[in-house]
Amino acid sequence: MKLWIDADAAPRDVKEIVARAADRLELETIFVSNQRIQLQPGSRFTSAVRVDGGPDVADRHIADRAEPGDVAVTADIPLAALLVAKGVAVIDPRGEEYSAETIGERLSVRDFMDGLRGAGVETGGAAPYGPKDKQRFAGALDRALTRARRR
């Protein structure tokens, strides 16, 4: 089992929580980004992969390499849909767990909102990442890793 992090837009708190979990569980964890990633000093179980810039290059890297039973962290709904279809457990940085039952609806909402933005409608953005988001993420990560390790 590996833990994959779509690190381009992951909040710093998420990266720190993931690094601590990787060391605590001795779990191979790969941060994938098209930018340089600063890993936690002394972490034996984390690594970073820097991919070429461009749309969805990091997403394709994760989607091509993740295997059933792995766990991934991403806010990218299309990537989450690909991973869920492969049998990868997926959570977002705010602690939402995606499943085969929920990912279709999330993808539809994402596409609808993208269409509105493309038509010039102001849809607002995500709320700032806060302490409650951090707490929900930590709990969701713990649950996802526990389930994955039992398999």
Number of C-alpha atoms within 10 A of each C-alpha: 17 19 23 24 29 24 26 18 12 18 13 10 18 22 21 13 15 25 24 15 19 20 16 10 12 13 18 16 23 22 26 23 24 18 15 13 16 10 14 13 8 8 13 14 17 22 16 17 16 17 16 12 11 8 9 14 16 25 23 14 16 22 20 11 9 20 16 15 19 21 26 28 28 21 20 15 20 18 22 27 21 17 26 22 14 15 16 26 26 29 22 23 25 23 21 16 19 20 18 13 9 12 20 15 11 16 17 12 13 15 14 12 15 14 12 13 13 10 9 9 11 10 10 7 6 6 6 7 12 10 11 11 17 18 16 16 24 20 12 20 27 14 13 18 21 12 13 17 13 7 7
